[in-house]
């Protein structure tokens, strides 16, 4: 029942009836709103400052794109800096004025329309955010957005706390190729375009290919002297399993508290060898509870799995470390509402 304590009773598990009841509620919500888990509300983020004690947090934002996820994190834990999804949208629109991509400045999910979190409670230091973006044009866009905000009153700390890296992520350190789709061949030449994706080989179809330095998450930690991260977000346009492969040593060592990644039917997700069920079960061994992120409900995957969840379509997964902070229990009881209906 609601009020379950995993710290006292062990990881929560669904019996078959409850697992199917929850799945029915999820697919009904998805049918009503096709963006239910493609463009989640991420309302759970506002629970973090209520559960965690104030300290300097760290976020690694892989697939940073225009910076909306980083901005949401900063506005939750350092609202005094004046960086939020609305101000990012203003900076991006100004930078892209006159380009063919101006209309996409708000993000494919309408990120610029997200609600701004309440003011940060007292006592929270400015967090450290590492923004990782492979597209060179978007990398330049991000640097401009950071500079615009750092120049504003109260925003100076962003120059030292928002670290922007022109880098790709995979299972190992190696050069990586990125291309646009066949319908958007120049996506990797357009700042902010969200369809610039990793490829295994050059397509030779006139698509603009860029080659960038690639790293594993584990190597990224070592090179940037990161001991642990509070949030690790991965958005790799269908290549999330490769990035996860390079992140498992970090996750197994307990060096991340919250993990976000995209689940899809493109890239390497379309291969049978890369199943969501296998990823969820592996992360369970590492002590994570995983959910399909929603608008706003979370749908529990860990120990509540049903085969229907292997639907291979644009979705978002969020996982919380079961530790002594009580975060995993707070998420289970407050946000996994399909279980308690």
C-alpha positions as CSV (number, residue, x, y, z in Angstrom):
1,X,0.0,0.0,0.0
2,X,1.0,3.6,-0.3
3,X,3.5,4.5,2.4
4,X,5.8,1.5,1.6
5,X,9.3,1.8,3.1
6,X,11.9,0.1,0.9
7,X,14.5,0.9,3.6
8,X,12.5,-1.3,6.0
9,X,11.0,-3.9,3.8
10,X,13.3,-4.2,0.8
11,X,12.6,-3.2,-2.9
12,X,8.9,-2.9,-3.8
13,X,7.6,-5.6,-6.0
14,X,4.3,-5.9,-7.9
15,X,2.3,-9.1,-8.0
16,X,1.0,-9.9,-11.5
17,X,-2.4,-8.3,-11.0
18,X,-0.9,-5.0,-9.8
19,X,1.7,-5.0,-12.5
20,X,-1.0,-5.4,-15.2
21,X,-3.3,-2.9,-13.5
22,X,-0.5,-0.3,-13.6
23,X,0.3,-1.1,-17.2
24,X,-3.3,-0.7,-18.2
25,X,-3.3,2.8,-16.6
26,X,-0.1,3.7,-18.3
27,X,-1.2,2.7,-21.8
28,X,-4.6,4.4,-21.3
29,X,-2.7,7.6,-20.4
30,X,-0.4,7.2,-23.4
31,X,-3.4,6.6,-25.7
32,X,-5.0,9.8,-24.5
33,X,-1.8,11.8,-24.8
34,X,0.8,10.4,-27.2
35,X,3.5,12.5,-25.6
36,X,2.8,11.2,-22.1
37,X,6.3,9.7,-21.8
38,X,7.9,11.2,-24.8
39,X,7.7,14.7,-23.3
40,X,7.3,14.1,-19.6
41,X,6.7,16.9,-17.1
42,X,9.7,15.8,-14.9
43,X,7.6,16.9,-11.8
44,X,9.7,14.6,-9.6
45,X,12.6,17.0,-9.8
46,X,10.9,19.4,-7.4
47,X,10.9,16.5,-4.8
48,X,14.7,16.5,-4.6
49,X,15.2,19.7,-2.6
50,X,12.5,18.5,-0.2
51,X,14.3,15.2,0.5
52,X,18.0,15.9,0.1
53,X,19.9,18.1,2.6
54,X,21.4,21.2,1.1
55,X,24.8,20.7,-0.5
56,X,26.5,21.4,-3.8
57,X,25.0,19.1,-6.3
58,X,26.4,17.8,-9.6
59,X,24.6,17.1,-12.9
60,X,25.9,15.5,-16.1
61,X,23.7,16.4,-19.0
62,X,24.6,14.2,-22.0
63,X,22.9,15.3,-25.1
64,X,22.5,18.8,-23.7
65,X,21.2,20.3,-27.0
66,X,19.8,23.8,-26.3
67,X,20.3,23.5,-22.6
68,X,16.8,23.2,-21.3
69,X,17.4,20.3,-19.0
70,X,20.4,22.0,-17.5
71,X,18.4,25.2,-17.1
72,X,15.6,23.3,-15.3
73,X,18.2,21.9,-12.9
74,X,19.8,25.3,-12.3
75,X,16.4,27.0,-11.7
76,X,15.5,24.3,-9.2
77,X,18.7,24.5,-7.1
78,X,20.0,28.0,-7.9
79,X,17.1,30.2,-9.0
80,X,19.0,33.3,-7.9
81,X,21.1,32.9,-11.1
82,X,18.2,33.8,-13.3
83,X,18.7,30.9,-15.6
84,X,15.5,29.0,-16.5
85,X,13.7,27.6,-19.6
86,X,12.2,31.0,-20.5
87,X,15.5,32.9,-20.4
88,X,17.2,30.1,-22.4
89,X,14.5,30.4,-25.0
90,X,15.1,34.1,-25.3
91,X,18.9,33.6,-25.7
92,X,18.4,30.8,-28.3
93,X,15.9,32.8,-30.3
94,X,18.2,35.8,-30.4
95,X,21.2,33.7,-31.5
96,X,19.2,31.8,-34.2
97,X,17.4,34.9,-35.6
98,X,17.4,34.7,-39.3
99,X,18.5,31.1,-39.5
100,X,16.3,28.3,-41.0
101,X,15.9,26.7,-37.5
102,X,14.5,29.7,-35.6
103,X,11.1,27.9,-35.3
104,X,12.7,25.1,-33.4
105,X,14.1,27.3,-30.6
106,X,11.5,26.1,-28.1
107,X,12.5,22.4,-28.4
108,X,10.6,19.5,-29.9
109,X,8.7,19.0,-26.7
110,X,8.0,22.7,-26.2
111,X,10.6,22.8,-23.4
112,X,10.4,26.6,-23.2
113,X,6.8,26.4,-22.1
114,X,7.7,24.3,-19.0
115,X,6.8,25.7,-15.6
116,X,9.5,27.5,-13.7
117,X,10.2,25.8,-10.4
118,X,9.5,27.6,-7.1
119,X,12.4,29.7,-5.7
120,X,15.3,27.6,-4.4
121,X,15.0,27.1,-0.6
122,X,17.8,28.8,1.4
123,X,21.1,27.1,2.0
124,X,21.7,25.5,-1.5
125,X,25.1,26.2,-3.1
126,X,25.3,26.8,-6.8
127,X,25.4,23.3,-8.4
128,X,28.0,22.1,-10.9
129,X,26.6,21.1,-14.3
130,X,28.5,19.4,-17.1
131,X,26.7,19.9,-20.4
132,X,27.9,17.4,-23.1
133,X,27.0,18.1,-26.7
134,X,28.5,16.5,-29.8
135,X,27.1,18.9,-32.5
136,X,29.7,21.7,-32.9
137,X,27.1,24.3,-34.0
138,X,25.0,23.5,-30.9
139,X,28.1,23.6,-28.7
140,X,28.7,27.2,-29.9
141,X,25.0,28.0,-29.2
142,X,25.3,26.7,-25.7
143,X,28.5,28.7,-25.0
144,X,26.6,31.8,-26.2
145,X,23.7,31.1,-23.9
146,X,26.0,30.7,-21.0
147,X,27.8,34.0,-21.7
148,X,24.5,35.8,-22.1
149,X,23.4,34.7,-18.7
150,X,26.8,35.1,-17.0
151,X,26.8,38.8,-18.1
152,X,23.4,39.5,-16.4
153,X,23.2,40.7,-12.8
154,X,23.5,37.8,-10.4
155,X,24.5,35.3,-13.2
156,X,28.3,35.5,-12.9
157,X,28.6,32.2,-11.2
158,X,27.5,30.4,-14.3
159,X,30.9,31.0,-16.0
160,X,32.4,28.6,-13.5
161,X,29.6,26.2,-12.7
162,X,28.1,25.5,-16.2
163,X,30.8,23.4,-18.0
164,X,30.1,22.9,-21.7
165,X,31.9,20.1,-23.6
166,X,32.0,19.4,-27.3
167,X,32.0,15.7,-26.9
168,X,30.2,12.5,-27.9
169,X,29.5,9.6,-25.5
170,X,29.6,5.9,-26.1
171,X,30.8,2.7,-24.5
172,X,34.5,3.6,-24.9
173,X,36.9,6.4,-25.8
174,X,36.9,6.5,-29.6
175,X,36.1,8.9,-32.5
176,X,32.3,9.1,-33.1
177,X,30.4,10.1,-36.3
178,X,27.2,12.0,-36.2
179,X,24.7,12.7,-39.0
180,X,21.3,14.1,-39.6
181,X,18.4,11.9,-40.8
182,X,17.7,11.5,-44.5
183,X,15.0,14.1,-44.3
184,X,17.2,16.5,-42.3
185,X,20.6,16.0,-43.8
186,X,22.1,19.1,-42.5
187,X,21.0,18.6,-38.9
188,X,24.6,18.4,-37.6
189,X,25.3,21.8,-39.2
190,X,22.3,23.5,-37.7
191,X,22.6,24.8,-34.1
192,X,20.0,23.3,-31.8
193,X,18.7,20.7,-34.3
194,X,17.7,17.6,-32.3
195,X,18.0,15.0,-35.0
196,X,21.8,15.0,-35.2
197,X,22.5,11.4,-34.2
198,X,25.4,9.0,-33.8
199,X,25.9,6.6,-36.8
200,X,28.0,3.4,-37.1
201,X,29.3,4.4,-40.5
202,X,29.2,7.2,-43.1
203,X,25.9,6.9,-45.0
204,X,27.4,8.5,-48.2
205,X,24.0,10.0,-49.1
206,X,24.9,13.6,-49.0
207,X,24.2,13.8,-45.3
208,X,26.5,16.3,-43.5
209,X,28.7,14.1,-41.2
210,X,30.7,15.4,-38.3
211,X,33.3,13.4,-36.4
212,X,33.9,14.3,-32.8
213,X,35.9,13.0,-29.9
214,X,34.1,10.2,-28.0
215,X,34.3,9.2,-24.4
216,X,32.8,6.7,-22.0
217,X,31.0,8.1,-18.9
218,X,33.6,6.4,-16.8
219,X,36.5,8.1,-18.6
220,X,34.6,11.4,-18.4
221,X,34.5,11.1,-14.6
222,X,38.2,10.5,-14.4
223,X,39.2,13.2,-16.9
224,X,37.1,15.9,-15.2
225,X,37.9,14.8,-11.6
226,X,34.2,14.0,-10.9
227,X,33.8,11.8,-7.8
228,X,30.1,11.3,-8.1
229,X,27.0,12.9,-9.7
230,X,23.5,13.5,-8.4
231,X,21.9,13.4,-11.8
232,X,23.2,11.6,-14.9
233,X,21.0,12.3,-17.9
234,X,21.5,10.5,-21.2
235,X,19.8,11.6,-24.5
236,X,21.6,9.9,-27.3
237,X,19.0,9.7,-30.0
238,X,18.7,5.9,-30.0
239,X,22.2,5.1,-28.9
240,X,21.5,5.3,-25.2
241,X,22.5,1.6,-24.6
242,X,26.0,2.4,-25.8
243,X,26.3,5.3,-23.4
244,X,24.9,3.2,-20.6
245,X,27.5,0.5,-21.3
246,X,30.2,3.1,-20.6
247,X,28.3,4.3,-17.5
248,X,27.7,0.9,-15.8
249,X,31.0,1.0,-13.8
250,X,30.0,4.4,-12.4
251,X,26.5,3.2,-11.6
252,X,27.7,-0.1,-10.1
253,X,30.0,1.9,-7.8
254,X,27.1,4.0,-6.5
255,X,28.4,7.2,-8.0
256,X,25.0,8.5,-9.3
257,X,21.8,9.0,-7.5
258,X,19.4,9.7,-10.3
259,X,19.7,8.4,-13.9
260,X,17.6,9.5,-16.9
261,X,17.8,8.0,-20.4
262,X,15.7,7.7,-23.5
263,X,14.1,4.4,-24.7
264,X,13.3,4.2,-28.4
265,X,12.8,2.1,-31.5
266,X,15.7,3.7,-33.4
267,X,19.5,3.4,-33.3
268,X,20.7,0.5,-31.4
269,X,17.5,0.2,-29.4
270,X,15.9,-1.5,-32.4
271,X,18.3,-4.4,-32.0
272,X,16.9,-7.4,-30.0
273,X,20.0,-7.5,-27.9
274,X,19.2,-4.1,-26.4
275,X,16.0,-4.6,-24.5
276,X,14.6,-2.2,-21.9
277,X,13.8,-5.2,-19.6
278,X,17.5,-6.2,-19.6
279,X,18.6,-2.6,-18.7
280,X,16.0,-2.3,-15.9
281,X,17.0,-5.6,-14.4
282,X,20.7,-4.7,-14.5
283,X,20.1,-1.4,-12.9
284,X,18.0,-3.2,-10.2
285,X,21.1,-5.2,-9.3
286,X,22.9,-1.8,-9.0
287,X,20.3,-0.6,-6.6
288,X,18.1,1.5,-8.8
289,X,14.3,1.8,-9.1
290,X,13.3,2.6,-12.7
291,X,10.2,4.2,-14.0
292,X,8.7,5.4,-17.3
293,X,8.6,9.2,-16.7
294,X,5.2,10.7,-17.5
295,X,3.0,13.7,-17.4
296,X,3.0,13.7,-14.5
297,X,2.7,10.1,-13.2
298,X,5.6,7.7,-13.0
299,X,5.1,4.1,-14.1
300,X,7.2,1.6,-12.1
301,X,9.3,-0.8,-14.2
302,X,11.6,-2.3,-11.5
303,X,10.0,-5.6,-10.2
304,X,6.7,-4.5,-11.8
305,X,7.7,-5.5,-15.4
306,X,5.1,-6.7,-18.0
307,X,6.1,-7.7,-21.5
308,X,4.0,-4.9,-22.9
309,X,6.6,-2.4,-21.7
310,X,9.0,-3.5,-24.4
311,X,7.2,-1.3,-27.0
312,X,10.3,0.3,-28.5
313,X,9.0,3.9,-29.0
314,X,10.1,7.3,-28.0
315,X,10.0,7.3,-24.2
316,X,11.9,8.5,-21.2
317,X,13.0,6.4,-18.2
318,X,14.1,7.8,-14.8
319,X,15.8,5.7,-12.1
320,X,16.4,6.5,-8.5
321,X,19.1,5.0,-6.3
322,X,17.8,3.1,-3.2
323,X,19.9,4.7,-0.5
324,X,19.6,6.1,3.0
325,X,18.3,9.5,1.8
326,X,14.8,8.2,1.4
327,X,14.5,9.6,-2.2
328,X,13.5,6.3,-3.7
329,X,10.7,5.8,-1.1
330,X,9.5,9.4,-1.7
331,X,9.3,8.8,-5.4
332,X,7.5,5.5,-5.0
333,X,4.9,6.9,-2.7
334,X,4.4,10.3,-4.2
335,X,4.8,9.9,-7.9
336,X,4.0,6.2,-8.8
337,X,0.4,7.0,-8.5
338,X,-0.8,4.3,-11.0
339,X,0.1,1.8,-8.3
340,X,-2.1,3.4,-5.7
341,X,-5.3,4.1,-7.6
